Amino acid sequence: MNRPVAVETVKNYFVCGERKITDVKPNDDYTLTLTFDNGEYRLYDMSGDLYGVFSKLKNIKKFKEVFIDESGNIAWDIDKAVNSKLIWNNRIDICKDSAYMASTPIESPQ
């Protein structure tokens, strides 16, 4: 995913403190509605990023299997029958910090 984020955005994010994702909801248009621990809602648009490792998520059913992993990141297991803790390359994930900085604020969940 190639989402350039301004240096100032990154600096401000870490000065204000890291955020924790408390809920993730997949939407039919390949966006994710994220809820953060400060009560903020943000929309993360993946519709233009479904290539490379993320191409597996073009299948909307697979995209909707999103969850928050043990590190607090957005994640998908490629094969749900495989233990991703043992087979590390079975998981696709997006860092919670990157997800925050590359998403846009919304007033409430869709």
N, C-alpha and C positions, 0 to 999 in steps of 0.2 A: 504494500500500500504506500503510495507516494503522496503524502499529504504534507506539504511544507507548512510548518507552523512558525510564526514569527518569534524571534529570540525574546522579544519583550513579553509575548504571551507565555512562553515557557518560564521566564523569570517570575512573572506575576503569579503564575500557578503555584510554584514552589514557595514563594514568599508567603502566600496566603495559606499554605498547608495542603498536603495531598488530600484528595477526596477518595471516599470509599463508595463503590457501587453497591447499593442495597437491593436493587431490583432491575431486571432487564426483561423487556417485552419485545418480541419480534413482530414486525408489521408486514403486511402483504406486499408492500412496495420496496422490500429489502432495506428498510430502516429499522433501527432499534430505538425504543424509548427507554432511556436510562434514568433511574432515580438514584440520587447521591445522598450520602449521609447528612448533608446540610439541608435536605428537603428540596434541593434543586432538581428540576426535570430537564433533560437534554435529549435532542434527537441526533442520532448518529446514522448518517446515510452511507450505506455500503453499495448502493446500486451501481456505481461506476467502478467498483473495486473487485468485482467477482471474476478475477483471473489469477493465474498462478496457483498458489496454495489455496486461495479462496475460491477457485473455480468449483470446488466440490459443493459450495454453498449456493450455486445457481439453482439447485433442486430446492424449491421452497420448503418442502417437508424437512430437509436436512437443515436449512437455514433456521427454521423454527425450533430446532433442538438446542438452541443457545442456552447457556447457563453461566453462572458465576462460579469460577473454579476456586480451589483452596487458597490461591494467592490473591483472590479478589478481582481477577481479570475476566473479561468476556471470553467464553470458550465454546468450542464444539468438539465432540469426539467424532473422528472420522468413522470408526467402526465401534458401535456401542458395546459389542461383545468382547472388545479388547480392553485390557486394563491400561489406561493411559499413564498410570503411575509407574508401570513397568516398561511399557513401550512408548517412549516419549514422543516419537514422531506420529503417534495416532491422534494428537491433539492440535487443533488450530486455535490460536488465541490472540487477543488484542489487549495490550497493556491498559490498565484502568486510567493511567495518567494520559496516555495518548488519546484514549477514547474521550476523555473529558475535554482536552484541548482541541480536538478535531470535530467536536459536536457543537450544535447550536442550542442555545437556551429556548425552552418552550414554557408556556404558562402552566399547562397541565397535560397529563398523559392523553394520548389520542384514544 
